[in-house]
Amino acid sequence: MGCFFSKRRKAEKESQPEGEEERPKQYSWDQREKVDPKDYMFSGLKDETVGRLPGQVAGQQFLIQDCENCNIYIFDHSATITIDDCANCVIFLGPVKGSVFFRNCRDCKCTLACQQFRVRDCRKLEVFLCCATQPIIESSTNIRFGCFQWYYPELALQFKDAGLSIFNNTWSNIHDFTPVSGELNWSLLPEGAVVQDHVPLPATEELKAVRISTEANRSIVPVSRGQRPKNSDESCLVVLFAGDYTIANARKLIDEMVGKGFFLVQTKEVSMKAEDAQRVFGEKAPDFLPLLSKGPVIALEFSGDGAVEGCHLIVNEIFNGTKMFVSESKETASGDVDSFYNFADIQMGI
């Protein structure tokens, strides 16, 4: 008893015109656009300004190597980026889903956002950073860090495409794998450092088409003080719950508080469970439990004399009707901050 499909294939072959070869089958993976690695690489350049515009990298891996005295701008999201053997370069990297790894580089100034950041065998780097995990340096000296401060219209969507939150930024929490007794291989840039003085905007006509701003109040990533010494013993924790306007409300609250002279210390976006809420919110936890299932919360820590009172005034005046947790008093605020960020850091593996 013959197979129906074998008979059909035989019939199709017999019906094929004589002399005409059977065409190979086409599969969906055969029709994908081939990726040329050279399109995702800058190698062996000197005294040049080069870059990629939004949409030109689209989540691919990228390699930068053996470049000297170059200005390099990647205005798109990518999978991973490795920078090897570069000297005297200015580098901007849009959101990177995985790791950014500098190796054997010197005298470079950079602005970048990534999930993981690592430096090995480098010296004299300046990095304005947004990093979701603890930045790592190894066998490196004179590495200086500042907070990411950059804007262009496509950047917010690129953060989403890279799976990064603008509120998860541990830019100043550095781990040195190879510390030297009595020396510090890394430091923080001055708080008043102007990003453009270190990482200037591109000068070529093609790259100037990207509408960039480096003003702090326009930065996609909120500009935080990180682990700089606090100028006040008073802190205030605010937790915003997931909703249609959570990000906009968080940014508005930051603008209002900073505008009144308070400081944004750190931010975090993380999912909470009922037991986490009990630990952080105490007796107020039942008020917030129904909100936890809607998505991650956004936490903001502010500092400055009068921060708790100032925050309550702003929340009551501008966000009346929006459910938020705000530290009740300056006596309890420090405990609120510690409870929340201890839980969040453990959950995120920091």
Stockholm file with secondary structure:
# STOCKHOLM 1.0

chainA/1-350         MGCFFSKRRKAEKESQPEGEEERPKQYSWDQREKVDPKDYMFSGLKDETVGRLPGQVAGQQFLIQDCENCNIYIFDHSATITIDDCANCVIFLGPVKGSVFFRNCRDCKCTLACQQFRVRDCRKLEVFLCCATQPIIESSTNIRFGCFQWYYPELALQFKDAGLSIFNNTWSNIHDFTPVSGELNWSLLPEGAVVQDHVPLPATEELKAVRISTEANRSIVPVSRGQRPKNSDESCLVVLFAGDYTIANARKLIDEMVGKGFFLVQTKEVSMKAEDAQRVFGEKAPDFLPLLSKGPVIALEFSGDGAVEGCHLIVNEIFNGTKMFVSESKETASGDVDSFYNFADIQMGI
#=GR chainA/1-350 SS CCCHHHHHHHHHHHHSCTTCCCCCCCCGGGSSCCCCGGGGEEESCBSCEEEECTTSSTTCCEEEESCBSCEEEECSCBSCEEEESCBSCEEEEEEEEEEEEEESCEEEEEEEEEEEEEEESCEEEEEEEEESSCCEEESCEEEEEEECCCBCTTHHHHHHHTTCCTTCCCTTCCEESSCCTTCCSEEECCTTCCHHHHSCCCCSHHHHTSCCBCCGGGCSSCCCCTTSCCSCSCEEEEEECCSTTHHHHHHHHHHHHHHTTCEEEEEEEECCCHHHHHHHHGGGHHHHGGGGGGSCEEEEEEESTTHHHHHHHHHHHHSTTSCEEECSCHHHHHHHHHHHHHHHHHHHTC
#=GC SS_cons         CCCHHHHHHHHHHHHSCTTCCCCCCCCGGGSSCCCCGGGGEEESCBSCEEEECTTSSTTCCEEEESCBSCEEEECSCBSCEEEESCBSCEEEEEEEEEEEEEESCEEEEEEEEEEEEEEESCEEEEEEEEESSCCEEESCEEEEEEECCCBCTTHHHHHHHTTCCTTCCCTTCCEESSCCTTCCSEEECCTTCCHHHHSCCCCSHHHHTSCCBCCGGGCSSCCCCTTSCCSCSCEEEEEECCSTTHHHHHHHHHHHHHHTTCEEEEEEEECCCHHHHHHHHGGGHHHHGGGGGGSCEEEEEEESTTHHHHHHHHHHHHSTTSCEEECSCHHHHHHHHHHHHHHHHHHHTC
//
